[in-house]
Amino acid sequence: MVEATLLATSAGYRGGTLDAYYGGKKLTPRPDAGITKRLIEASKEERVKRYTGPVFSSDAFYAEDPDSVTRLARNGYVAVEMECATLFGLGKLRRVRTAGIFLVSDNLAKAQPLADAKVLSKYVDRTGRMVLESLSRVRNES
């Protein structure tokens, strides 16, 4: 069941691609504030339940279990995903504006069946429209 939309405000990570680009220097990868603001506004207009907060990027996504999710939540993370830290970090390095929006369809902290493509399709379409509308507004502001 799709619970909500999530907008990432930053991304935590361990190792991985960013270490190669930043020489091991740790940073807190963040999305572009303007695009994120527009995505929040679009979700309000669409009356989509939404969360905002930091996500944790893990290249071992399916290795997470309820205990690791609990530890991450205690540290303020609202979701586990695989790409945001790299996307935001490389965006900063290359001066490309980025953002992260997700459909919250599965909850690692709750035992529930995974959502399938049929269930997700209408939410994917609506989220896609929100993203396109947001990007067109950002582009018109530039």
MIDOSE-1310 file (N, C-alpha, C; in nm, 2 decimals, decimal comma, always signed):
residues 142
mvea	+0,08/-0,12/+0,00/+0,00/+0,00/+0,00/+0,09/+0,12/+0,00; +0,06/+0,22/-0,09/+0,13/+0,34/-0,09/+0,09/+0,43/+0,03; +0,19/+0,47/+0,11/+0,15/+0,55/+0,23/+0,16/+0,70/+0,21; +0,27/+0,74/+0,13/+0,29/+0,88/+0,12/+0,40/+0,91/+0,01
tlla	+0,43/+1,04/+0,00/+0,54/+1,08/-0,08/+0,65/+1,14/+0,02; +0,77/+1,11/-0,01/+0,88/+1,16/+0,08/+0,97/+1,25/-0,01; +1,01/+1,36/+0,05/+1,10/+1,45/-0,01/+1,23/+1,46/+0,08; +1,34/+1,42/+0,02/+1,46/+1,41/+0,09/+1,52/+1,55/+0,11
tsag	+1,57/+1,58/+0,23/+1,63/+1,71/+0,26/+1,78/+1,70/+0,27; +1,83/+1,58/+0,29/+1,97/+1,55/+0,28/+1,99/+1,40/+0,28; +2,11/+1,35/+0,27/+2,13/+1,21/+0,26/+2,26/+1,17/+0,33; +2,25/+1,07/+0,42/+2,36/+1,01/+0,49/+2,41/+0,89/+0,40
yrgg	+2,54/+0,85/+0,43/+2,59/+0,74/+0,36/+2,72/+0,69/+0,43; +2,76/+0,57/+0,39/+2,89/+0,52/+0,43/+2,97/+0,48/+0,31; +3,09/+0,54/+0,29/+3,17/+0,49/+0,18/+3,11/+0,51/+0,05; +3,15/+0,43/-0,05/+3,09/+0,43/-0,18/+3,14/+0,53/-0,27
tlda	+3,06/+0,56/-0,37/+3,11/+0,65/-0,48/+3,16/+0,79/-0,44; +3,09/+0,85/-0,34/+3,14/+0,98/-0,30/+3,28/+0,98/-0,25; +3,32/+0,88/-0,18/+3,46/+0,87/-0,14/+3,56/+0,89/-0,25; +3,52/+0,83/-0,37/+3,61/+0,83/-0,48/+3,62/+0,98/-0,54
yygg	+3,50/+1,05/-0,54/+3,50/+1,18/-0,59/+3,55/+1,29/-0,49; +3,53/+1,27/-0,36/+3,57/+1,36/-0,26/+3,69/+1,32/-0,18; +3,76/+1,22/-0,22/+3,89/+1,18/-0,16/+3,87/+1,14/-0,01; +3,76/+1,08/+0,02/+3,73/+1,03/+0,16/+3,68/+1,14/+0,25
kklt	+3,68/+1,27/+0,20/+3,62/+1,38/+0,28/+3,47/+1,35/+0,29; +3,42/+1,36/+0,42/+3,28/+1,34/+0,44/+3,20/+1,47/+0,42; +3,09/+1,46/+0,36/+3,00/+1,58/+0,35/+2,86/+1,53/+0,37; +2,77/+1,63/+0,39/+2,63/+1,60/+0,40/+2,56/+1,64/+0,27
prpd	+2,54/+1,55/+0,18/+2,48/+1,58/+0,05/+2,34/+1,63/+0,07; +2,31/+1,74/+0,00/+2,18/+1,80/+0,01/+2,13/+1,83/-0,13; +1,99/+1,83/-0,15/+1,93/+1,86/-0,27/+1,92/+2,02/-0,29; +1,89/+2,06/-0,41/+1,86/+2,20/-0,43/+1,74/+2,25/-0,36
agit	+1,75/+2,35/-0,28/+1,64/+2,40/-0,20/+1,52/+2,45/-0,28; +1,55/+2,51/-0,39/+1,44/+2,57/-0,48/+1,36/+2,46/-0,54; +1,42/+2,35/-0,59/+1,35/+2,24/-0,65/+1,27/+2,17/-0,54; +1,33/+2,15/-0,42/+1,26/+2,08/-0,31/+1,14/+2,16/-0,27
krli	+1,16/+2,29/-0,26/+1,04/+2,38/-0,22/+0,93/+2,37/-0,32; +0,96/+2,36/-0,45/+0,85/+2,35/-0,55/+0,79/+2,21/-0,54; +0,86/+2,11/-0,51/+0,80/+1,98/-0,49/+0,71/+1,97/-0,37; +0,75/+2,04/-0,27/+0,66/+2,04/-0,15/+0,53/+2,12/-0,18
eask	+0,54/+2,23/-0,25/+0,42/+2,30/-0,30/+0,33/+2,22/-0,38; +0,39/+2,15/-0,48/+0,31/+2,06/-0,57/+0,24/+1,95/-0,49; +0,31/+1,89/-0,39/+0,24/+1,79/-0,31/+0,13/+1,85/-0,23; +0,14/+1,97/-0,19/+0,03/+2,04/-0,12/-0,09/+2,06/-0,21
eerv	-0,06/+2,11/-0,33/-0,16/+2,13/-0,43/-0,24/+2,00/-0,47; -0,16/+1,90/-0,47/-0,22/+1,77/-0,51/-0,29/+1,70/-0,39; -0,27/+1,76/-0,27/-0,32/+1,70/-0,15/-0,26/+1,56/-0,12; -0,13/+1,55/-0,15/-0,06/+1,42/-0,13/+0,00/+1,42/+0,01
kryt	-0,03/+1,32/+0,09/+0,04/+1,31/+0,22/+0,19/+1,30/+0,19; +0,26/+1,38/+0,27/+0,41/+1,38/+0,24/+0,49/+1,39/+0,37; +0,61/+1,35/+0,36/+0,71/+1,36/+0,47/+0,83/+1,43/+0,41; +0,90/+1,50/+0,49/+1,03/+1,55/+0,45/+1,13/+1,51/+0,55
gpvf	+1,26/+1,49/+0,51/+1,36/+1,46/+0,61/+1,48/+1,40/+0,54; +1,58/+1,37/+0,62/+1,70/+1,31/+0,57/+1,68/+1,16/+0,54; +1,74/+1,11/+0,43/+1,74/+0,97/+0,40/+1,88/+0,91/+0,42; +1,88/+0,78/+0,42/+2,01/+0,71/+0,43/+2,03/+0,63/+0,30
ssda	+2,14/+0,66/+0,23/+2,17/+0,59/+0,10/+2,26/+0,47/+0,14; +2,21/+0,36/+0,09/+2,29/+0,23/+0,12/+2,29/+0,15/-0,01; +2,41/+0,11/-0,05/+2,42/+0,02/-0,17/+2,39/-0,12/-0,13; +2,36/-0,15/-0,01/+2,32/-0,28/+0,03/+2,18/-0,28/+0,08
fyae	+2,09/-0,22/+0,00/+1,96/-0,18/+0,04/+1,88/-0,30/+0,11; +1,89/-0,42/+0,05/+1,81/-0,53/+0,10/+1,88/-0,60/+0,22; +1,99/-0,54/+0,26/+2,06/-0,60/+0,38/+2,00/-0,54/+0,51; +1,92/-0,43/+0,50/+1,86/-0,37/+0,61/+1,76/-0,46/+0,68
dpds	+1,75/-0,46/+0,81/+1,65/-0,53/+0,88/+1,59/-0,44/+0,98; +1,49/-0,48/+1,06/+1,42/-0,39/+1,15/+1,52/-0,33/+1,25; +1,62/-0,40/+1,30/+1,71/-0,34/+1,39/+1,79/-0,22/+1,33; +1,84/-0,24/+1,21/+1,92/-0,14/+1,14/+1,83/-0,02/+1,11
vtrl	+1,71/-0,05/+1,08/+1,61/+0,06/+1,05/+1,58/+0,14/+1,18; +1,57/+0,07/+1,29/+1,55/+0,14/+1,42/+1,67/+0,23/+1,45; +1,79/+0,18/+1,43/+1,91/+0,26/+1,46/+1,91/+0,39/+1,37; +1,88/+0,37/+1,24/+1,88/+0,48/+1,15/+1,77/+0,58/+1,19
arng	+1,66/+0,53/+1,23/+1,55/+0,62/+1,27/+1,59/+0,70/+1,39; +1,65/+0,64/+1,49/+1,70/+0,71/+1,61/+1,80/+0,82/+1,57; +1,87/+0,80/+1,46/+1,96/+0,91/+1,42/+1,89/+1,01/+1,32; +1,76/+1,00/+1,31/+1,69/+1,11/+1,24/+1,65/+1,07/+1,09
yvav	+1,70/+0,96/+1,04/+1,67/+0,92/+0,90/+1,52/+0,88/+0,89; +1,45/+0,92/+0,78/+1,32/+0,88/+0,76/+1,30/+0,77/+0,66; +1,40/+0,74/+0,59/+1,39/+0,63/+0,49/+1,53/+0,58/+0,45; +1,54/+0,46/+0,39/+1,66/+0,40/+0,34/+1,63/+0,39/+0,19
emec	+1,73/+0,43/+0,11/+1,72/+0,42/-0,04/+1,86/+0,40/-0,09; +1,88/+0,41/-0,22/+2,01/+0,37/-0,27/+2,09/+0,48/-0,35; +2,03/+0,59/-0,38/+2,10/+0,68/-0,47/+2,12/+0,83/-0,43; +2,04/+0,88/-0,34/+2,04/+1,02/-0,31/+2,18/+1,08/-0,27
atlf	+2,25/+1,01/-0,19/+2,38/+1,07/-0,14/+2,47/+1,09/-0,27; +2,48/+1,00/-0,35/+2,56/+1,01/-0,47/+2,50/+1,12/-0,57; +2,37/+1,12/-0,59/+2,31/+1,22/-0,67/+2,33/+1,36/-0,62; +2,31/+1,38/-0,49/+2,33/+1,51/-0,43/+2,47/+1,55/-0,43
glgk	+2,56/+1,46/-0,40/+2,70/+1,49/-0,39/+2,76/+1,53/-0,53; +2,73/+1,45/-0,63/+2,78/+1,48/-0,76/+2,71/+1,60/-0,82; +2,59/+1,63/-0,78/+2,52/+1,75/-0,83/+2,60/+1,87/-0,77; +2,64/+1,87/-0,65/+2,71/+1,98/-0,59/+2,85/+1,99/-0,66
lrrv	+2,92/+1,88/-0,68/+3,05/+1,88/-0,75/+3,04/+1,94/-0,89; +2,94/+1,90/-0,96/+2,92/+1,94/-1,10/+2,83/+2,06/-1,13; +2,78/+2,12/-1,02/+2,69/+2,23/-1,02/+2,56/+2,21/-1,10; +2,50/+2,09/-1,07/+2,38/+2,05/-1,12/+2,27/+2,05/-1,01
rtag	+2,16/+2,11/-1,03/+2,05/+2,11/-0,93/+1,99/+1,97/-0,92; +1,97/+1,93/-0,80/+1,91/+1,79/-0,78/+1,80/+1,80/-0,67; +1,72/+1,69/-0,67/+1,62/+1,68/-0,56/+1,59/+1,53/-0,55; +1,52/+1,49/-0,45/+1,49/+1,35/-0,43/+1,34/+1,34/-0,38
iflv	+1,26/+1,27/-0,46/+1,12/+1,24/-0,42/+1,10/+1,09/-0,44; +1,02/+1,04/-0,34/+1,00/+0,90/-0,34/+0,85/+0,87/-0,31; +0,81/+0,76/-0,36/+0,68/+0,70/-0,31/+0,71/+0,60/-0,20; +0,65/+0,62/-0,09/+0,67/+0,53/+0,03/+0,57/+0,42/+0,01
sdnl	+0,62/+0,31/-0,04/+0,53/+0,19/-0,07/+0,55/+0,08/+0,02; +0,67/+0,07/+0,08/+0,70/-0,04/+0,17/+0,77/+0,01/+0,29; +0,74/-0,06/+0,40/+0,80/-0,01/+0,53/+0,87/-0,12/+0,60; +1,01/-0,10/+0,61/+1,09/-0,21/+0,66/+1,07/-0,23/+0,81
akaq	+1,01/-0,13/+0,88/+0,98/-0,15/+1,02/+0,85/-0,22/+1,05; +0,77/-0,24/+0,94/+0,64/-0,31/+0,96/+0,64/-0,43/+0,87; +0,59/-0,54/+0,92/+0,58/-0,66/+0,84/+0,45/-0,64/+0,75; +0,48/-0,63/+0,62/+0,37/-0,61/+0,52/+0,42/-0,66/+0,39
plad	+0,32/-0,70/+0,30/+0,36/-0,75/+0,17/+0,41/-0,63/+0,08; +0,50/-0,65/-0,01/+0,56/-0,55/-0,09/+0,45/-0,50/-0,19; +0,45/-0,37/-0,23/+0,35/-0,32/-0,33/+0,40/-0,37/-0,46; +0,30/-0,40/-0,55/+0,33/-0,44/-0,69/+0,31/-0,33/-0,79
akvl	+0,35/-0,35/-0,91/+0,35/-0,24/-1,01/+0,21/-0,20/-1,04; +0,11/-0,28/-1,03/-0,03/-0,25/-1,06/-0,08/-0,14/-0,96; -0,05/-0,17/-0,83/-0,09/-0,08/-0,72/-0,01/+0,05/-0,73; +0,11/+0,05/-0,77/+0,20/+0,17/-0,77/+0,17/+0,26/-0,89
skyv	+0,12/+0,21/-1,00/+0,11/+0,28/-1,13/+0,04/+0,42/-1,12; -0,07/+0,42/-1,05/-0,14/+0,55/-1,04/-0,06/+0,65/-0,96; +0,01/+0,60/-0,86/+0,09/+0,69/-0,77/+0,21/+0,74/-0,85; +0,27/+0,65/-0,93/+0,38/+0,69/-1,01/+0,34/+0,80/-1,11
drtg	+0,23/+0,78/-1,17/+0,18/+0,89/-1,27/+0,16/+1,02/-1,20; +0,09/+1,02/-1,09/+0,07/+1,14/-1,01/+0,20/+1,21/-0,97; +0,29/+1,13/-0,92/+0,42/+1,19/-0,87/+0,49/+1,24/-0,99; +0,49/+1,17/-1,11/+0,56/+1,22/-1,23/+0,50/+1,36/-1,27
rmvl	+0,37/+1,37/-1,26/+0,31/+1,50/-1,30/+0,36/+1,61/-1,20; +0,36/+1,58/-1,07/+0,41/+1,67/-0,97/+0,55/+1,72/-1,00; +0,64/+1,62/-1,04/+0,78/+1,66/-1,07/+0,79/+1,75/-1,19; +0,72/+1,71/-1,30/+0,72/+1,79/-1,42/+0,67/+1,93/-1,40
esls	+0,56/+1,94/-1,32/+0,51/+2,08/-1,29/+0,61/+2,16/-1,21; +0,67/+2,09/-1,11/+0,77/+2,16/-1,03/+0,89/+2,21/-1,11; +0,94/+2,12/-1,20/+1,05/+2,16/-1,28/+1,02/+2,27/-1,37; +0,90/+2,27/-1,43/+0,86/+2,38/-1,52/+0,86/+2,51/-1,44
rvrn	+0,81/+2,51/-1,32/+0,81/+2,63/-1,24/+0,95/+2,68/-1,21; +1,04/+2,59/-1,17/+1,17/+2,63/-1,14/+1,24/+2,68/-1,26; +1,22/+2,62/-1,37/+1,28/+2,67/-1,50/+1,23/+2,81/-1,53; +1,10/+2,83/-1,51/+1,04/+2,97/-1,54/+1,09/+3,07/-1,45
es	+1,14/+3,03/-1,33/+1,19/+3,13/-1,23/+1,34/+3,17/-1,26; +1,41/+3,09/-1,33/+1,55/+3,11/-1,36/+1,57/+3,22/-1,46
